[in-house]
Amino acid sequence: LLWYQRRVREGGWVLQNGANSAVGRAVIQLCRAQGIRTINVIRDRENPEVLKSELKQLGADAVFMNSEASEMERFCAENIPYLALNMVCGEETATLLNCLGNEGQLITYGCMSMQPMVIPFRPMLSKDITLQSFWRSRWTKQNARTEQEWRMFEDIARYFNTGGLTLPPLRRVFLV
């Protein structure tokens, strides 16, 4: 996603929901490696500090639960993201849009909530926000064996080799 859209410069902010997913964890690490700061949203849970700490160890700059939308919006007013990555949809889309800066961009690449995106009119109109989708299969089909795809894989390999990118926690499951 970040190679696909290089809108955010070093020192800038990216906002994402689903931050504790495998993609979310990769986004945190790749942003850190490029000097980009992240604002991350996780689902409400008991004892969120354990997960928040884990994500901050990966490089997350700020982590909020869904129920902390007001706090996150205040944080974003001082640390303005211009790119938001949406894998959840539903009501949470509105929170991302409210946090984006003028001429920001929301890229949706999943719909974990299985709910339609809630898109409030006010931020769309007053901030001139762009909505875009990203589908990895389509991107691969369009970019297979191109220079762009090779550069992406070279970058990912370099991040793995230097420790800038690690695998998410894995849990072994035995099927009985």
N, C-alpha and C positions, 0 to 999 in steps of 0.2 A: 504493500500500500504506500509506504513512504517513498519508494523508488518511483512509483506510478505518479505521485503527486509531490513534487519538491517545492511546495509553496512556502514552507516554514524554514526560516534561516536559523543559523546558530544563535542561541540565546532566546529564541521564540518559544511559544507554548503550543502544545497539542493537547486537546481534550479528547478523552475516550471513555466510553462505558464498556462493561464487560472486561475490565482491566485485569482480572485474575484468570482469564482464559489463556490458552496457549498463545493465541494471537496477541492478546493484550500484554502479556508478559514480554513477548518479542518486541512489540512496539516500544515498551518502556526501555528495554535494553538498547535497541537500535537508536532511539532518540538520544539516550544518554551518550552513546558512542559518537553521535554527531553534534553534541552540545546543545541539543534541543530539550526543553523542559516539558514535563508531562503533568497534566491534571487528570486524575483517574477516578472512575466511579465503579463501585462494587455494590452488589445487592446487600440489603439489610440482613444482619445476622447477629447472633449472640457472640460476644467476645470478638468484635471486629479488629481490635488492636493487634492481634496476632497476624492476621492477613495484611493489615495496613503496614506493619513492620516488615513483613516478608517482601511486599512490593517496593517499599522504600529501600530495602537492601539491594534490590535489582536496579534501582535508580529512579524510582518514582519520586517526584517532587512534592506532590500533594495527592492524598487519597480521601475520597468522601464516599459515604454510603448514600443510597438513593434518598433516604429520609433526611439527608443533610443538604438538600438542594439549595435552601436559602443561604447557608454558609458558603456553599460552593459558588453561588452567584456573586456573593460579596467578594470572595477571593478572586474570581474571574474579572471583576470590575477593576482590580489593580494589576492583574496578570492576564492580559487579554489574549485568548487563543484565537487564531484565525483559521484553524483547521480542527474539525471534530470528526472522530471516527465512531460510527454507530453500528453496533452489532446486536442491539437489543430491540429497538423500535418501541412501539407503544407510547405511553405517556413520557417516557424518558427522553424521547426525541425532542420534546418541547424544552426540556431543561437544557439540553445541549445547545439548541438554537438560541435560547435566552442568554447563554454565556458567550456565544461567539461575538467577535468584534465586527465592525463595519466591513462589508465585502468579504466576510468569512465564507468558509466552504464546509459543508457537511457531506461526508462520504459514508454511505450506508453499504455495509458488506455482509449483513446477516440480519436475522429477525428472531432472536432467541425467545422473545416473549410471545411469538406467534400472534401478535396484535398489530393492527395497522399503525403506521406512524401518525402521531399527533403533531400537526404542523400549525402552530399559531401564526396568524396573519401579521400581527404587529412586527415581530422581529424580521420576518421575511421582507416586508415592505420598507420598514425604517432603516434596516441595516443592509439591504441589498444582498442577502445571503444566497449562495448558490447551493443547490442540492444535486448530488451526483451519486450514482451507484458504482460499485466495483464488484465484479464477479471474476474470481481467479481463473475459472475454466475459460471464460471468454478472453481474458487477458492473455492466457497461455496460447490459445488458438491464434490470436492476432500477432503474438510476438515470438512464437516458437522459432528457435534457431536464428534469432536476430542478435545484433550487437547489444541491444538493450537487455535481452534475457541473459546473455553471457556476462555482462557487467553486473547484473543483479546477483547471479550465482557466485561470481568471483567475490563480490562484496560480502555476501552471506558467509562464504567459506573463510574469508579473512577474519570476520568477526568471531566465528567459532574458533579458529586457530589461535586468536589472540586472547580468548576468554571474554570478549565483549558480548558474546551471545551464548547462553546456556540453554539446555533443554528444560522444559517445565517439569515440576515434580511428577513422577510417574508412580502409579500404584499397581502392583501386580494383583491380578484377579484370577482366581482359579475357577474354572467351570466344572461343576460336578455333574 
